[in-house]
Amino acid sequence: MGQQLLDRLGDLTRTFANVLIIGRRCPSLIAGLAAIPATSNAQISFIEQSATLAERFGVIIGEEDQLPVEPDSFDCILWPGGLESVNDVPGALLRCRLALHGDGLLLGCFPGDGSFPLLRQVMRHSDGDVAVARMHPQLDARAMGDVLAKVGLTMTVVDCDRLTLSYASLADLVADLRSAAWTNMLSGAVRPITRQGLDWANSAFAAASDNGRALEQLRLIHFSGWSPHPDQPKAARRGSATMSLAKALRAR
């Protein structure tokens, strides 16, 4: 996800002076920002939920959906994962817009709807007839586009990228999820998986394997939007075109 953000920033012709990164400190993302023209001279700030980590790295402490920053503080906000787990998505995006200067950029991505279908299937096997909240609800691209517009961002873009991951066992998939900090985030007690349930889940995972490997899907939703500014390009008024689509196609 960090590399995708760098690729998209690399396509821009403008530069940014103050960049806020929401979420974990990713060394490769930080190094990449210093290597591209858009952010090579930018001052980089971070939001960190952990008080211990915030003190260690000297960064801002705060919740992702409650940015403790002043309005008009940054001209670029990057959010490489994490939006999918916040309590108030519209509120979080609105706070991002307010934290941006006019014509500032919000750019991010997160795992969206359709991610980890195999894991969802095997978890249903593990729990039998009992419904257990084991995975977050997932945002879809259309809803994300609507929310970006509703919070007042302009020139919004939402697109998707599907990754196929191959695993030899359910344990390997769970290990990757833990490494990415994508495991349970619920504050209360969670119904544990029984030994029999785990056996069912492993069996379901093995049944979905082909030649000893099971394929899992990860659907990344990329989003961007700009804080409003009078100098931004504006869409033409509906009905103001001087050439019909049919004529334009014939001319082509």
C-alpha positions in Angstrom: 0.0 0.0 0.0 2.9 2.4 0.8 4.4 1.7 -2.7 1.1 2.4 -4.3 0.9 5.8 -2.6 4.4 6.6 -3.7 3.6 5.7 -7.3 0.6 8.0 -7.3 2.5 10.9 -5.7 5.2 10.4 -8.3 2.6 11.2 -11.0 1.9 14.7 -9.6 3.7 17.8 -10.9 3.2 19.8 -7.7 5.1 19.7 -4.4 4.0 19.5 -0.8 5.6 21.2 2.2 3.8 19.6 5.1 2.8 16.0 5.0 0.9 14.0 7.7 1.0 10.2 7.7 -1.8 8.5 9.6 -1.0 5.1 10.9 2.2 3.1 11.5 5.7 4.3 10.6 6.7 2.5 7.5 10.5 2.9 6.8 10.1 2.2 3.1 7.3 4.8 2.7 9.4 7.4 4.6 12.4 6.7 2.4 10.3 6.8 -0.7 8.8 10.2 0.2 12.4 11.6 0.4 13.2 10.2 -3.1 10.3 11.7 -5.2 10.0 15.4 -6.2 6.5 15.9 -4.7 7.7 15.3 -1.1 11.5 15.4 -1.2 11.7 18.6 0.8 8.5 18.1 2.9 8.3 18.1 6.7 6.8 14.7 7.6 4.5 14.4 10.7 2.9 11.2 12.1 -0.2 10.2 14.1 0.4 7.3 16.5 -2.2 5.8 18.8 0.3 4.2 21.2 1.5 6.7 23.8 4.7 4.6 24.2 5.5 4.7 20.5 4.5 8.4 20.2 7.0 9.3 22.9 9.7 7.1 21.4 9.5 8.6 18.0 8.5 12.1 19.0 5.3 12.1 17.0 1.6 13.2 17.5 -0.5 10.9 19.7 -4.1 10.5 18.8 -6.9 8.3 17.4 -7.0 7.9 13.7 -10.6 9.1 13.5 -10.0 12.0 15.9 -7.0 13.9 14.5 -5.5 16.2 17.2 -4.3 18.7 14.7 -5.2 22.3 14.0 -7.3 23.2 10.8 -5.3 24.1 7.7 -2.1 22.5 9.1 -1.1 20.3 6.2 -1.1 20.3 2.4 -1.0 16.5 2.1 -2.3 13.7 4.2 -1.4 10.1 3.5 -3.4 7.2 5.0 -1.8 3.8 4.1 -4.3 1.4 5.7 -6.4 1.7 8.8 -9.5 3.5 7.6 -11.3 0.2 7.3 -11.2 -0.2 11.1 -12.2 3.3 12.4 -15.5 3.7 14.2 -16.6 6.9 12.3 -15.4 6.8 8.7 -17.3 10.0 7.5 -16.1 11.9 10.7 -12.5 10.7 10.1 -12.5 11.9 6.5 -14.1 15.2 7.5 -11.4 15.8 10.0 -8.8 15.1 7.3 -10.4 17.7 5.0 -10.4 20.3 7.8 -6.7 19.6 8.5 -5.8 20.3 4.9 -4.9 23.7 3.4 -7.0 24.8 0.4 -6.1 22.6 -2.5 -4.5 20.0 -0.2 -4.4 16.3 -1.1 -5.8 13.4 0.9 -4.5 10.1 -0.5 -4.9 6.6 1.0 -5.8 3.0 0.5 -7.2 0.2 2.6 -8.5 -3.5 2.3 -12.1 -3.2 1.1 -15.1 -5.3 0.3 -14.4 -8.7 -1.2 -11.1 -9.1 0.8 -10.3 -12.5 2.4 -13.3 -14.5 1.1 -11.6 -17.8 1.9 -10.8 -16.7 5.4 -14.5 -15.7 5.9 -15.6 -19.1 4.6 -13.3 -21.2 6.9 -14.3 -19.0 9.9 -17.9 -19.9 9.3 -16.8 -23.6 9.3 -15.0 -23.1 12.6 -18.0 -21.5 14.4 -20.6 -24.0 13.1 -24.1 -22.7 13.6 -23.0 -19.9 16.0 -22.6 -16.4 14.6 -19.4 -14.8 15.9 -18.0 -11.3 15.0 -14.6 -12.3 13.8 -14.0 -9.9 10.9 -14.7 -6.2 10.3 -17.5 -5.1 8.1 -15.9 -4.0 4.8 -16.3 -0.7 2.9 -17.0 -0.8 -0.9 -15.7 1.5 -3.5 -19.1 3.1 -4.3 -19.8 4.0 -0.7 -16.2 5.4 -0.4 -16.8 7.7 -3.3 -20.0 8.9 -1.9 -18.5 9.7 1.5 -15.6 11.6 0.0 -18.0 13.9 -1.8 -20.2 14.3 1.2 -17.4 15.5 3.5 -16.6 18.3 1.0 -13.6 16.9 -0.9 -13.3 17.7 -4.6 -11.9 15.9 -7.7 -12.4 12.7 -5.8 -11.1 9.4 -7.3 -11.8 5.8 -6.0 -10.4 2.7 -7.7 -9.6 -0.9 -6.8 -6.7 -3.2 -7.1 -7.1 -7.0 -6.5 -4.2 -9.0 -5.2 -4.1 -12.8 -5.2 -2.2 -14.4 -2.4 -1.1 -18.1 -2.2 -0.8 -20.0 1.1 0.2 -23.5 2.1 -1.8 -23.4 5.3 -4.3 -21.4 7.3 -1.6 -20.9 9.9 0.5 -19.1 7.3 -2.4 -16.8 6.4 -3.0 -16.0 10.1 0.8 -15.3 10.6 0.6 -12.7 7.8 -2.4 -11.1 9.3 -0.7 -10.7 12.6 2.4 -9.3 11.0 0.2 -6.7 9.3 -1.6 -5.9 12.6 -4.9 -7.0 11.0 -6.0 -9.4 13.7 -8.7 -8.7 16.3 -9.3 -5.1 17.3 -12.4 -5.5 19.5 -12.1 -4.2 23.0 -14.3 -6.8 24.7 -13.9 -10.5 25.1 -14.1 -12.6 21.9 -15.5 -16.1 21.8 -12.5 -18.3 21.4 -12.2 -20.9 18.6 -12.4 -24.3 20.0 -10.0 -27.1 19.1 -12.7 -28.8 17.1 -13.5 -25.5 15.4 -9.9 -25.0 14.4 -9.8 -28.5 13.0 -12.9 -27.7 10.9 -11.3 -24.4 9.7 -8.0 -26.2 8.7 -10.0 -28.9 6.9 -12.0 -26.2 5.0 -8.8 -24.4 4.1 -7.2 -27.6 2.9 -10.3 -28.5 0.8 -10.0 -25.2 -1.0 -6.3 -25.9 -1.9 -5.0 -26.9 -5.3 -1.7 -28.6 -5.5 -1.1 -27.8 -1.8 -1.7 -24.1 -2.1 -4.9 -22.1 -1.4 -5.6 -18.8 -3.1 -6.8 -15.8 -1.1 -8.0 -12.5 -2.4 -7.2 -9.0 -1.1 -9.1 -6.1 -2.7 -7.3 -2.7 -2.1 -9.4 0.4 -2.4 -7.4 3.5 -3.3 -8.9 6.9 -2.7 -8.0 10.5 -3.2 -9.6 13.9 -2.9 -8.6 17.6 -2.7 -9.6 20.2 -0.2 -11.7 22.9 -2.0 -9.9 25.9 -3.5 -11.2 28.7 -5.9 -8.4 28.0 -8.4 -9.2 24.3 -8.9 -10.7 23.2 -12.2 -14.5 22.9 -12.2 -16.7 20.6 -14.1 -18.7 22.2 -16.9 -22.4 22.8 -16.2 -24.7 20.0 -17.3 -26.2 20.7 -20.7 -23.5 23.3 -21.6 -21.7 21.2 -24.2 -21.6 22.6 -27.8 -21.0 19.2 -29.6 -23.1 16.0 -29.3 -21.4 12.8 -28.3 -22.4 11.2 -31.6 -20.7 14.0 -33.5 -17.6 13.8 -31.4 -17.3 10.1 -32.0 -17.7 10.5 -35.7 -15.0 13.2 -35.7 -12.6 10.8 -34.0 
